[in-house]
Amino acid sequence: MLTIIRTQPLTKAAFAPFGDILSFDGVPDKMINQGLCGRYHDRASLTQIDGKAGISLFDAKPRDLPYQLDLLERHPLGSQAFIPMSEHPFLVIVAPDEDGRPGTPHAFITEPHMGVNYHANIWHGVLTPLHAPGRFAVIDRIGEGANLEEFWLEEPYQIVS
């Protein structure tokens, strides 16, 4: 039997233990470019151990709710930011660490144009767009070393809205 996890709106408070929300909330920190561009400054804490920050483009196939969660992963050597290149919300799944294994997952639905930054070593689901196109700019660690740990769940969870 699948354990059901209900999605919730993505808020800074709920997501703070896992990472940063990338959004245009509040007022710009300052105006630049002759006063025609608001800069929302330093919205995420990036980490790269023995590597560099790189920008990649991902094109993921959309998934549907309910969604069966059977795999979580983490990146011990660096943070990983996902910035959608469309107006569609996407599914964000994270889990606390419990003695080297993922604990009970939390599932969130982003607002349109909202991105996330997973802190280093945070368990999270795979990239899960809910609409096409599933295109994202991804900022993460580029370098040598084992920076991917996958955990296949013995009993999957069912994520519902």
C-alpha atoms as a printed R data frame, in Angstrom:
    type eleno elety resid chain resno      x      y       z
1   ATOM     1    CA   MET     A     1  0.000  0.000   0.000
2   ATOM     2    CA   LEU     A     2  1.304  3.443  -0.922
3   ATOM     3    CA   THR     A     3  1.644  6.135   1.728
4   ATOM     4    CA   ILE     A     4 -0.008  9.322   0.484
5   ATOM     5    CA   ILE     A     5  1.718 12.691   0.705
6   ATOM     6    CA   ARG     A     6 -0.318 15.803  -0.123
7   ATOM     7    CA   THR     A     7  1.320 18.683  -1.912
8   ATOM     8    CA   GLN     A     8  1.376 22.066  -0.282
9   ATOM     9    CA   PRO     A     9  2.191 25.548  -1.540
10  ATOM    10    CA   LEU     A    10  5.888 26.335  -1.578
11  ATOM    11    CA   THR     A    11  6.676 28.925   1.107
12  ATOM    12    CA   LYS     A    12  9.999 30.221   2.418
13  ATOM    13    CA   ALA     A    13  9.240 29.003   5.936
14  ATOM    14    CA   ALA     A    14  8.295 25.450   4.901
15  ATOM    15    CA   PHE     A    15 11.224 25.107   2.477
16  ATOM    16    CA   ALA     A    16 13.938 26.778   4.623
17  ATOM    17    CA   PRO     A    17 15.368 23.497   6.045
18  ATOM    18    CA   PHE     A    18 15.991 22.247   2.495
19  ATOM    19    CA   GLY     A    19 16.989 25.271   0.430
20  ATOM    20    CA   ASP     A    20 16.020 28.629  -1.032
21  ATOM    21    CA   ILE     A    21 13.044 29.819  -3.070
22  ATOM    22    CA   LEU     A    22 13.918 31.833  -6.173
23  ATOM    23    CA   SER     A    23 11.161 34.389  -6.736
24  ATOM    24    CA   PHE     A    24 10.405 38.049  -7.248
25  ATOM    25    CA   ASP     A    25  8.742 38.542  -3.865
26  ATOM    26    CA   GLY     A    26  9.037 41.896  -2.126
27  ATOM    27    CA   VAL     A    27 10.664 44.955  -3.624
28  ATOM    28    CA   PRO     A    28 13.979 44.975  -5.493
29  ATOM    29    CA   ASP     A    29 17.079 45.342  -3.341
30  ATOM    30    CA   LYS     A    30 18.217 48.086  -5.678
31  ATOM    31    CA   MET     A    31 17.548 49.591  -9.067
32  ATOM    32    CA   ILE     A    32 20.224 49.288 -11.765
33  ATOM    33    CA   ASN     A    33 20.607 49.972 -15.495
34  ATOM    34    CA   GLN     A    34 19.604 53.621 -15.330
35  ATOM    35    CA   GLY     A    35 16.763 52.812 -12.946
36  ATOM    36    CA   LEU     A    36 15.033 50.468 -15.414
37  ATOM    37    CA   CYS     A    37 15.897 47.115 -13.811
38  ATOM    38    CA   GLY     A    38 15.123 45.896 -10.307
39  ATOM    39    CA   ARG     A    39 17.818 43.657  -8.853
40  ATOM    40    CA   TYR     A    40 16.575 41.021  -6.385
41  ATOM    41    CA   HIS     A    41 20.007 40.354  -4.949
42  ATOM    42    CA   ASP     A    42 21.622 37.157  -3.676
43  ATOM    43    CA   ARG     A    43 18.509 34.947  -3.487
44  ATOM    44    CA   ALA     A    44 20.290 31.603  -2.969
45  ATOM    45    CA   SER     A    45 23.220 30.152  -1.080
46  ATOM    46    CA   LEU     A    46 25.374 28.267  -3.603
47  ATOM    47    CA   THR     A    47 27.898 25.620  -2.542
48  ATOM    48    CA   GLN     A    48 30.563 23.909  -4.628
49  ATOM    49    CA   ILE     A    49 33.143 21.784  -2.841
50  ATOM    50    CA   ASP     A    50 36.238 21.189  -5.020
51  ATOM    51    CA   GLY     A    51 34.439 22.342  -8.152
52  ATOM    52    CA   LYS     A    52 32.905 25.354  -9.844
53  ATOM    53    CA   ALA     A    53 29.406 26.646 -10.446
54  ATOM    54    CA   GLY     A    54 28.080 25.824 -13.893
55  ATOM    55    CA   ILE     A    55 24.868 26.504 -15.773
56  ATOM    56    CA   SER     A    56 23.232 23.637 -17.664
57  ATOM    57    CA   LEU     A    57 19.903 23.360 -19.468
58  ATOM    58    CA   PHE     A    58 17.524 20.474 -18.695
59  ATOM    59    CA   ASP     A    59 14.546 19.331 -20.796
60  ATOM    60    CA   ALA     A    60 12.440 16.972 -18.648
61  ATOM    61    CA   LYS     A    61  9.287 15.093 -19.597
62  ATOM    62    CA   PRO     A    62  6.217 16.233 -17.666
63  ATOM    63    CA   ARG     A    63  4.731 13.972 -14.998
64  ATOM    64    CA   ASP     A    64  1.188 13.743 -13.670
65  ATOM    65    CA   LEU     A    65 -0.396 13.789 -10.244
66  ATOM    66    CA   PRO     A    66 -0.849 11.459  -8.562
67  ATOM    67    CA   TYR     A    67  2.879 10.817  -8.836
68  ATOM    68    CA   GLN     A    68  4.588  7.694  -7.527
69  ATOM    69    CA   LEU     A    69  7.780  8.621  -5.673
70  ATOM    70    CA   ASP     A    70 10.262  5.760  -5.602
71  ATOM    71    CA   LEU     A    71 13.630  7.544  -5.878
72  ATOM    72    CA   LEU     A    72 15.299 10.344  -3.940
73  ATOM    73    CA   GLU     A    73 18.754 11.740  -4.546
74  ATOM    74    CA   ARG     A    74 21.203 14.210  -3.030
75  ATOM    75    CA   HIS     A    75 24.396 15.989  -3.996
76  ATOM    76    CA   PRO     A    76 26.909 16.072  -1.118
77  ATOM    77    CA   LEU     A    77 29.418 18.346  -2.862
78  ATOM    78    CA   GLY     A    78 27.187 21.146  -4.069
79  ATOM    79    CA   SER     A    79 23.881 22.943  -4.158
80  ATOM    80    CA   GLN     A    80 21.546 22.634  -7.136
81  ATOM    81    CA   ALA     A    81 19.233 25.413  -8.376
82  ATOM    82    CA   PHE     A    82 16.330 24.845 -10.786
83  ATOM    83    CA   ILE     A    83 14.998 27.878 -12.643
84  ATOM    84    CA   PRO     A    84 12.008 27.143 -14.900
85  ATOM    85    CA   MET     A    85 12.136 28.500 -18.430
86  ATOM    86    CA   SER     A    86  8.331 28.512 -18.729
87  ATOM    87    CA   GLU     A    87  5.441 29.933 -16.742
88  ATOM    88    CA   HIS     A    88  4.273 26.563 -15.417
89  ATOM    89    CA   PRO     A    89  4.495 25.381 -11.810
90  ATOM    90    CA   PHE     A    90  6.383 22.177 -11.003
91  ATOM    91    CA   LEU     A    91  6.503 19.555  -8.262
92  ATOM    92    CA   VAL     A    92  9.233 19.878  -5.617
93  ATOM    93    CA   ILE     A    93  9.899 16.942  -3.291
94  ATOM    94    CA   VAL     A    94 12.382 17.065  -0.398
95  ATOM    95    CA   ALA     A    95 13.096 14.918   2.643
96  ATOM    96    CA   PRO     A    96 15.092 15.376   5.832
97  ATOM    97    CA   ASP     A    97 18.112 13.182   6.410
98  ATOM    98    CA   GLU     A    98 17.642 10.455   9.005
99  ATOM    99    CA   ASP     A    99 20.956  8.717   9.699
100 ATOM   100    CA   GLY     A   100 22.072  8.792   6.054
101 ATOM   101    CA   ARG     A   101 18.664  7.876   4.647
102 ATOM   102    CA   PRO     A   102 15.767 10.065   3.535
103 ATOM   103    CA   GLY     A   103 13.031 10.634   6.114
104 ATOM   104    CA   THR     A   104  9.368 11.285   5.318
105 ATOM   105    CA   PRO     A   105  9.143 13.428   2.163
106 ATOM   106    CA   HIS     A   106  7.468 16.811   1.817
107 ATOM   107    CA   ALA     A   107  5.884 17.758  -1.515
108 ATOM   108    CA   PHE     A   108  5.362 21.305  -2.773
109 ATOM   109    CA   ILE     A   109  3.905 22.925  -5.870
110 ATOM   110    CA   THR     A   110  5.702 26.061  -7.026
111 ATOM   111    CA   GLU     A   111  4.023 29.215  -8.215
112 ATOM   112    CA   PRO     A   112  4.503 30.114 -11.890
113 ATOM   113    CA   HIS     A   113  8.021 31.492 -12.569
114 ATOM   114    CA   MET     A   114  9.292 30.315  -9.157
115 ATOM   115    CA   GLY     A   115 12.509 28.326  -8.867
116 ATOM   116    CA   VAL     A   116 14.241 26.463  -6.053
117 ATOM   117    CA   ASN     A   117 17.784 25.943  -4.830
118 ATOM   118    CA   TYR     A   118 18.454 22.704  -2.953
119 ATOM   119    CA   HIS     A   119 21.248 23.094  -0.402
120 ATOM   120    CA   ALA     A   120 24.123 20.634  -0.611
121 ATOM   121    CA   ASN     A   121 23.379 17.148   0.766
122 ATOM   122    CA   ILE     A   122 19.564 17.589   0.808
123 ATOM   123    CA   TRP     A   123 17.451 14.617  -0.250
124 ATOM   124    CA   HIS     A   124 15.134 15.588  -3.110
125 ATOM   125    CA   GLY     A   125 13.031 14.075  -5.855
126 ATOM   126    CA   VAL     A   126 14.024 14.153  -9.491
127 ATOM   127    CA   LEU     A   127 13.069 17.125 -11.658
128 ATOM   128    CA   THR     A   128  9.292 16.845 -11.983
129 ATOM   129    CA   PRO     A   129  7.589 19.337 -14.295
130 ATOM   130    CA   LEU     A   130  3.815 19.019 -14.428
131 ATOM   131    CA   HIS     A   131  3.428 20.650 -17.867
132 ATOM   132    CA   ALA     A   132  5.343 20.802 -21.128
133 ATOM   133    CA   PRO     A   133  7.807 22.180 -21.876
134 ATOM   134    CA   GLY     A   134  9.823 20.942 -18.914
135 ATOM   135    CA   ARG     A   135 12.781 23.220 -19.586
136 ATOM   136    CA   PHE     A   136 14.961 24.527 -16.775
137 ATOM   137    CA   ALA     A   137 18.217 26.385 -16.309
138 ATOM   138    CA   VAL     A   138 20.171 24.513 -13.641
139 ATOM   139    CA   ILE     A   139 23.032 25.984 -11.636
140 ATOM   140    CA   ASP     A   140 25.062 23.336  -9.877
141 ATOM   141    CA   ARG     A   141 28.528 22.041  -9.110
142 ATOM   142    CA   ILE     A   142 30.735 20.984 -11.999
143 ATOM   143    CA   GLY     A   143 33.790 18.968 -11.030
144 ATOM   144    CA   GLU     A   144 35.374 15.630 -10.257
145 ATOM   145    CA   GLY     A   145 34.175 13.396  -7.459
146 ATOM   146    CA   ALA     A   146 31.043 11.526  -6.497
147 ATOM   147    CA   ASN     A   147 28.348 14.198  -6.222
148 ATOM   148    CA   LEU     A   148 25.260 12.031  -6.699
149 ATOM   149    CA   GLU     A   149 23.784  9.644  -4.169
150 ATOM   150    CA   GLU     A   150 20.543  7.867  -5.114
151 ATOM   151    CA   PHE     A   151 18.178  6.164  -2.679
152 ATOM   152    CA   TRP     A   152 15.523  3.793  -4.044
153 ATOM   153    CA   LEU     A   153 12.598  3.565  -1.648
154 ATOM   154    CA   GLU     A   154 11.519  0.092  -0.538
155 ATOM   155    CA   GLU     A   155  7.928  1.335  -0.340
156 ATOM   156    CA   PRO     A   156  7.023  4.159  -2.726
157 ATOM   157    CA   TYR     A   157  4.916  7.167  -1.764
158 ATOM   158    CA   GLN     A   158  2.008  8.532  -3.757
159 ATOM   159    CA   ILE     A   159  2.062 12.315  -4.142
160 ATOM   160    CA   VAL     A   160 -1.378 13.899  -4.595
161 ATOM   161    CA   SER     A   161 -2.663 17.463  -4.787
